[in-house]
């Protein structure tokens, strides 16, 4: 079963900012980040319950080859993406480490 994916505006803005940051460092690197993020989101969409709950109802998955995690919840047949967070940032009180 594929779950519906709803990406919150804040997470969309974070993804765009990360893409732009990488692209400014090296042409094409932003695109590679976007591809890795898309792969991560597709994986979450296929099996979100297979990922552990980190804090409260929030689950996390890592973006391959980049130091970012995707923070999300599952409600029925919908996955809500709340944040795309650098793994070395201070843990969020709301979303957990």
Beta strands, then each sheet from edge to edge (+ up, - down):
strand 1: 4-7
strand 2: 53-55
strand 3: 58-62
strand 4: 68-75
strand 5: 78-86
sheet 1: 1+ 5+ 4- 3+ 2-
end
